[in-house]
């Protein structure tokens, strides 16, 4: 397994605060400029340590003093420069965020997982995209290659990252039977957060980072990122 340690990734964090509150449609977000133009479209799902609904999206203190969790993206179609990224999945494990994720930006710790099916060019593209938009939030982040299985059916998600992590989510039911949605959140990685709960959310990386956050907060939704 190839591992690269990256300290203080260079480009700026397009904060979730700016993205979600930008007034753009559910399916479109303009992100930071990377080394090459890119357009990425697909589905995102995340599960975290907080009880539902996670207070971090409102820039409030998290439930338990940290907001550890797994965030996963599946690119249905997209490119980075001339590199086709269609079908590639990647994920981020947040290992340390502090009591308030927005106030602690620059001090986070985590891991970027890129699908082992990705070519070296695709891996480099994903890492540049992620570090360009979110890198500055981390004081320490590693990049690892692992098999990533990403499945979605009827707004239920199941993501497996090698033998390290499992995230299964089910949508919460609102008054109309549909998952409640949060728009223009103070902190979000997708424009509209559809509320869910974790049927399973486990992590164990062999380095002392472990959790089991069953029946905790989860979000999901489509993304469309672009940067010129």
Residue, then its C-alpha position, 0 to 999 in steps of 0.5 A: x500500500x502506497x502512502x504519502x505524508x503531506x503536511x500543511x497542504x498548500x492551496x486554500x480551503x474553499x470552505x464549506x461555509x462559502x460553498x454551501x451559502x453561495x446561492x447556487x443550485x443543488x447540482x452546481x458549485x464553483x470550487x477553487x482553481x487547481x493545476x488543471x480545469x476540472x468538472x466532477x459530478x456524482x454522489x457524496x455521502x458522509x457519516x460523523x460522530x455527532x448525533x443527528x442533526x450534526x451541529x457542525x453544519x451550523x458552525x456550532x460546537x460538535x456533540x462529543x468534542x470532535x466530529x470524526x467521520x468518513x466522507x465519500x464521493x463517487x464521480x459518475x462523470x468528470x475530468x481533470x484536465x485531459x484525465x477522465x475521472x468517470x467511475x472513480x471513488x475517493x474518500x476522506x477520513x476525519x481523524x481530528x477536528x476539534x470541538x468546533x470544526x470551523x474554528x479549528x480549520x488548519x488544525x484538522x488531521x485526516x486521510x485521503x483515500x483514493x480508489x486502488x482502481x485509479x491510475x497514477x494520473x487519476x490519483x494525482x488529479x484527485x489529490x490535487x482537487x482535494x488539496x486545492x479545495x480543502x487542504x488548508x484545513x488540515x495540519x496533517x493529512x495522509x494519502x493512501x490507496x485502498x479498494x473503495x466500494x461505493x453503492x447507492x440505492x433508493x437514497x441508501x448508501x454503502x461504502x467500504x474502504x478496504x478493510x478499514x472502514x464501512x459506512x452504511x446510511x439510511x435517509x431520515x423520513x420527513x413529514x412527506x416521507x422524504x429526507x429533510x434537507x438543509x440548504x445554505x448551511x454555514x458548513x457543508x461540502x455539498x450545496x444541499x444536505x439530505x439528512x440521514x442516519x448511520x446504520x453502520x459507521x466503523x473505522x479502524x486503521x491499525x494505527x490507533x484510530x478507531x470508532x463505531x458511530x452506529x445510529x449517528x448523523x449522516x448526510x448525502x446528496x449529489x455534487x457538481x464541482x467545477x474549477x477553471 
